[in-house]
Amino acid sequence: MAMGKNRQHSGTLHRRSGFTLIEMLVAISLMAMASVYFVNFYINRLTHEEVRVIASDLMTLNRAVLSYYSEESRWPTVDSGCDSADVAAELQGYIEGINFSQYTFDCAQPNRFVVGQSIGNGEIAEVLVGYLPSAELNDGGTGIRMYIFKPRHMMKVSLGTYTAGDDGEIFVPFPESCDDPQISATPQQVCSQSASSGLGGYKIMIDGDVDSDQGWTVWLESRDDEMDAEYRPTGSCANPGGGSTDVTFRVMTFCND
């Protein structure tokens, strides 16, 4: 009888592939954290871009207003006020591509020009205040107010030559829109009371009442070199060969606001 052989089968036991519950929870947590990070990054990027655009438009408007002031010596307003249409009309040629209807303007103060904008987002408004050189929150924290100040180097200086009248005086008007007007006057020639006497001294007299909103009265006083000679207004200088020459002044006016 034939005998059969017992065969033994050998092999490797293979483990079924997959994730445990803990591994899946860890993976889900990591993906959630990553999604939160990228969503916040995207939102911050959008916020930064919006802030950049708003701030860029405001600074462009700032430069246009200062350029206008440097040439016109006044803010871009008209007699009727400084609403959006007025400012837009005055700034033609200084700025392009700006929607003026989104701004409000305040021109009540001569030394500053105020631009207001409603942002509608307190976070963006607060970031903008940090971007702009002179700004504060407005509209309950959801808008901004930007201040444009009149810089000193843009103060208008006026030069002129004035000839004294029969009374020896000249009148110089105050600069326009100036709270603290200043004047410097220098006579083009100085002489004694008569051609036969020497010059004993002279004074430049300036009289002006700022509150009057008018101007200064300027005149020259001189005296002869004789003892006890008095200072008297001098409107003309006697020429040695005869005749006389009217006294003229070189005058500079400016604002010290």
C-alpha positions in Angstrom: 0.0 0.0 0.0 1.4 3.2 -1.0 2.1 5.6 1.8 1.5 9.3 1.2 3.7 12.0 2.5 2.5 14.7 4.8 3.3 18.1 3.4 3.7 21.1 5.5 2.9 24.5 4.0 5.0 27.4 5.2 4.3 31.0 4.5 4.3 34.5 5.9 1.3 35.9 7.8 0.4 39.4 6.2 -1.1 42.1 8.4 -4.0 44.0 7.0 -3.0 47.7 6.2 -4.8 50.7 7.7 -4.9 53.4 10.4 -5.8 53.0 14.0 -8.4 55.3 15.5 -5.7 57.4 17.3 -3.8 57.8 14.1 -6.9 59.1 12.3 -7.7 61.5 15.1 -4.1 62.9 15.0 -4.2 63.3 11.2 -7.6 65.1 11.4 -6.3 67.4 14.1 -3.3 68.3 12.0 -5.4 69.0 9.0 -7.7 71.2 11.0 -4.8 73.2 12.4 -3.4 73.6 8.9 -6.7 74.7 7.5 -7.1 77.3 10.3 -3.6 78.6 9.6 -4.2 79.0 5.9 -7.6 80.5 6.3 -6.2 83.1 8.8 -3.3 83.7 6.4 -5.6 84.3 3.5 -7.9 86.6 5.6 -4.9 88.6 6.9 -3.5 88.8 3.3 -6.9 90.2 2.1 -7.0 92.7 5.0 -3.4 93.8 4.4 -4.2 94.3 0.7 -7.3 96.3 1.5 -5.4 98.4 4.0 -2.6 99.0 1.4 -5.1 100.2 -1.3 -7.0 102.5 1.1 -3.7 104.0 2.6 -2.2 104.4 -0.9 -5.3 106.4 -2.1 -5.2 108.6 1.0 -1.5 109.4 0.7 -2.0 110.2 -3.0 -4.7 112.6 -2.0 -2.4 114.0 0.7 0.3 114.8 -1.8 -2.2 116.3 -4.2 -3.6 118.6 -1.6 -0.1 119.8 -0.5 0.9 120.3 -4.1 -2.2 122.4 -4.7 -1.4 124.5 -1.5 2.2 125.0 -2.6 1.1 126.6 -5.8 -2.1 128.4 -4.7 -1.3 129.2 -1.1 -4.7 128.0 0.0 -6.6 124.8 0.4 -8.6 123.3 -2.5 -11.9 124.9 -1.5 -14.3 127.4 -3.0 -16.4 130.1 -1.4 -19.4 127.7 -1.0 -17.4 125.3 1.1 -15.3 122.1 0.7 -17.7 119.3 -0.3 -16.5 116.4 -2.4 -17.5 118.0 -5.7 -15.7 121.3 -4.9 -12.5 119.6 -3.9 -12.6 117.3 -6.9 -13.0 120.3 -9.2 -10.1 122.2 -7.5 -7.7 119.3 -7.7 -8.1 118.6 -11.4 -4.7 118.2 -12.8 -3.2 117.3 -9.5 -4.7 113.8 -9.0 -6.4 111.1 -11.1 -8.3 107.9 -10.5 -9.7 108.9 -7.1 -13.4 108.5 -6.1 -13.9 111.7 -4.2 -17.5 110.7 -3.1 -16.0 108.3 -0.6 -14.4 111.1 1.4 -15.6 114.0 3.5 -13.6 117.2 3.8 -13.3 119.8 6.6 -11.7 123.2 5.7 -12.8 125.2 8.7 -9.3 125.6 10.1 -6.8 127.7 8.0 -3.8 125.7 9.3 -5.1 122.2 8.4 -7.2 120.3 5.9 -9.1 117.2 7.2 -10.1 114.2 5.1 -12.6 111.7 6.5 -13.5 108.2 5.3 -15.9 105.7 6.6 -14.3 102.2 6.5 -17.0 100.1 8.1 -14.5 97.8 9.7 -12.9 98.7 13.0 -9.9 96.4 12.6 -9.0 97.8 9.2 -9.6 101.4 10.5 -7.3 100.8 13.4 -4.5 99.4 11.1 -4.9 102.4 8.8 -4.4 104.8 11.7 -1.0 103.2 12.2 -0.2 103.5 8.5 -1.0 107.2 8.0 1.2 110.0 9.3 -1.5 112.0 11.1 -4.8 110.2 11.6 -7.3 109.2 14.2 -10.3 106.9 14.5 -13.7 108.3 13.7 -17.4 107.1 13.3 -17.3 105.1 16.5 -14.0 103.4 15.6 -15.1 102.2 12.1 -13.8 105.2 10.2 -10.7 107.5 10.1 -9.9 111.2 10.0 -6.6 112.2 8.3 -5.1 115.6 9.0 -3.1 117.5 6.4 -1.2 120.4 8.0 0.2 123.5 6.4 4.0 123.1 6.5 6.2 126.1 7.3 8.3 125.6 4.2 5.2 126.2 2.1 4.4 129.6 3.7 4.1 132.2 1.0 6.7 135.0 1.1 5.9 138.2 -0.7 8.5 140.8 -1.9 7.8 144.3 -3.1 9.1 147.8 -3.5 7.0 150.7 -2.1 7.5 154.4 -2.6 6.6 156.8 0.2 3.8 159.2 -0.3 3.7 162.9 0.5 3.4 162.1 4.2 6.5 159.8 4.0 4.4 156.7 4.7 3.8 153.5 2.8 1.0 151.0 3.5 1.6 147.2 3.2 -1.4 144.9 3.4 -1.3 141.7 5.6 -0.8 138.4 3.8 -4.1 136.6 3.1 -5.2 133.8 5.5 -2.5 134.5 8.0 -2.9 134.4 11.7 0.6 135.7 12.5 1.8 138.1 9.7 5.3 139.3 9.8 7.1 142.1 7.9 10.7 143.2 7.1 11.2 146.7 5.6 14.4 148.2 4.4 14.7 151.8 3.0 16.5 151.9 -0.4 18.2 155.2 0.6 18.6 157.0 3.9 19.2 160.8 4.1 19.2 163.7 6.5 16.5 166.3 6.6 18.4 168.7 4.4 21.2 168.4 1.8 23.3 170.8 3.8 23.4 168.7 7.0 24.8 165.3 7.6 22.8 162.3 8.7 22.6 162.1 12.5 20.6 158.9 12.6 17.5 157.2 11.3 14.7 154.8 12.5 12.3 152.6 10.6 8.9 152.9 12.1 6.3 150.2 11.6 2.7 150.4 13.0 0.3 147.5 12.4 -2.7 146.1 14.3 -3.1 142.4 13.4 -6.7 142.5 14.8 -7.7 145.1 12.3 -7.1 142.6 9.4 -5.7 145.5 7.3 -1.9 146.0 7.1 1.1 147.9 8.3 2.0 151.6 8.0 5.8 152.0 7.5 7.8 155.2 7.4 11.3 156.5 7.8 12.4 159.0 10.5 15.8 160.7 10.4 17.5 163.5 12.0 20.4 165.9 11.1 23.8 165.6 12.8 23.2 168.9 14.6 23.0 168.8 18.3 19.5 168.3 19.7 18.1 167.6 16.3 14.8 165.7 16.5 13.7 162.6 14.5 11.1 163.6 11.9 9.3 161.6 9.1 11.4 161.6 6.0 9.5 161.1 2.7 12.2 162.3 0.3 15.9 163.0 0.2 17.2 166.3 -1.0 19.7 166.0 -3.8 22.9 168.2 -3.6 22.4 169.4 -7.2 18.7 170.3 -6.5 15.5 168.5 -6.4 14.7 165.4 -4.3 14.3 161.7 -4.5 11.3 159.9 -2.9 12.2 157.3 -0.2 11.5 153.8 -1.3 11.3 150.6 0.8 12.1 147.0 -0.1 9.5 145.0 1.8 9.2 141.3 2.6 6.0 139.9 4.2 5.4 136.3 5.3 3.4 134.2 7.7 4.7 132.8 11.0 1.8 130.4 11.6 
